[in-house]
Amino acid sequence: MTTLRPFTCDDLFRFNRVNLDPLTETYGLPFYMQYLARWPEYFQVAESPSGEIMGYIMGKAEGRVAQEEWHGHVTALTVAPEYRRLGLAAQMMSSLEQISENKNCYFVDLFVRVSNMVAVDMYKKLGYSIYRTVLEYYSGDPDEDAYDMRKALSADVKKKSIIPLPHPVRPEDIE
């Protein structure tokens, strides 16, 4: 049985194999430590019965309540190739969404490569929609656009947070 549990400092030495996927954004240790210190409830790991890390999710709560921009954000979600298509990503997303509901967030958002149709389709099945396109969001040769995908939560009664923007934006235009 898979266990979804809080990410710990020790996991930083055990999760590299999961990060080898070329579509997974990787960061330096200080970045992971910052998330672990500031938003520990949003940083979770899926672990196999043998103790192997199957995947993880890392996120945060951010934005302004007054302008209905308070939201949960998925910074990273990845599942090791041998554990894909088992519902682990959906389970971790559901957990992050519940944490965001408990914090009275208006929506959950995430960024995904436009070319990553497997992930885009999965997020759509989980109730996310494309809010906007962010031009050249991902660095590379060439740079790649991202979709900003969102799912409204119960605080957004009128679902204003998911009304799509009619035009793309640049990374520097994102708050």
N, C-alpha and C positions, 0 to 999 in steps of 0.2 A: 504494500500500500504506500502510495506517495504521501509524504508529509510536506505541508506548506508551513514554514517556520520563519521567524525573524532571521535576517542575514546577520552574521557576526564578523568580527575582525578576522577570526581564523579562516573564514570562508574566502577571504582575499587571497589566500595561498592555495586554494583548492578549486577556484572557478575558472582558471585560464582555459581549460579545454573547452568549456562552453563558449568562451569568447572568441574562439578561432573562426567562427562563421564570418565570412567577408561582409555580410550585411549587418553585423552587429557593431555598433559604435563602441569603441573601447576608450578608456580614459586612464589618466595617471592615478596612482594610489591616493594622493591628496583629494582628488575629486570624489572618489568613492567614500573616503573617510568623512568628507564634509556632509555627504548625504546621510551616512550612517549616524553622524552626530546630530544633524538638524532635523531629519525626517525618518527616524528609525522605523516607525510604523509602516512607512511606504517602501521599505527595502526588505524584500522577502526572497527566500530560496525554496525551490522544490527539490526535495531530497528523496532518493530511493531507499528502500528498506536496508540496503547494504551500506548506506551512507554516502552514496555518490551524488554529486550535484547534477540535477537533471536540467535545471534552468533557474532563472532569477528574474525579478522585476525590481526596478528602482524608480522612484518617483518623488513627488513633493506636492505641497499645496502652496499656491501663489496667487497674486492678483489683488485687486481692490474690491472689497465688499460693496462700497457705496456705488460703484458703477457696474455691479453685477458681473464682475470679472474674476471673483474669487473662485478658483478651480483647482482640481487635481490635475497633475501633469505626469505622464508616463515618460520618463527620461530614457529608460532602456528596458526592453523585454526580450529575452532570448531563451530558447530551449535547445539543448544539444540534439543534433540530427537524429540520433537513435531513439529519442523520446518524443519526436514530433508526431502530430496527428493522434495524440492520446487525450487531448483536451487540457493539457497543462497550461497553455497560454490563456485559454478561456478562464480557467480556475484562478490564475494569478490576476488577470484583469478584473474579474468579479470581486476579488478581495480588495484591490486598489479602489474600485468604484464604491464599495461599501465603506471603506475608510473615508473616502471623499464625501459620501452622503452624511456620515457621522460628523464631519466638519462643516456641514451646511454649504458645501460647494455647489456652484450653479451648473458646472459641467466638468467633464474630464477631457483633456486633449492630449494629442501625441503628434509627432512628426514621423513620416515614413517616406522612404524613397519612392518616387513616382514609378520607377521600374520594378519595384518589389510587389508585383501583383498578387503573389500568394498572401503576403501580409495584408495588403489593401483589402482583398476579398475576405480574409478572416475577420478583420476589424469591422467590415460592413455587416457580416453575419452576427457580430456581437452588438450591433446597433449603432455603430459609428457612421458618420457621413463626412464627406469632404467639405470642409468649411472654406478653405482657400488653398491656392498654390503659392508656395514660397520659392521664388526663383533662385537658383544656384545656392541652395541651402547647404548641401553636402559638398565638401571640398573633394576634388579629384581631378582627373584629366580625361575628360572635361568635368567641370562641376555639374552637380545633378540637382534638379528641382525636388522639392518635397511637397507632400500633401500635409496640411494641417487638418487632422481629422478630429471630430468632436462627438461627444455623446452628452445630451442634456440630462441633468439629474433632477430630482424632485423639486429642488429650490427654484429651478427655472420653469415655473408653471407655464409660461407662454412660449417656451422653447426658443427664446430670442437668441440664445448663444449659438445656435446651430444654423441660423439663416445664412446661406452661403454668400460670400463676397463675390461680386461679379467680375472682379479683376485680380490678377496676381499681385503679390507684394514682394518686396526684397527683404532679406534677413534684417537689415537695419531698421525696417519699418515695424518689426515685431516688438511689442512691449514685453 
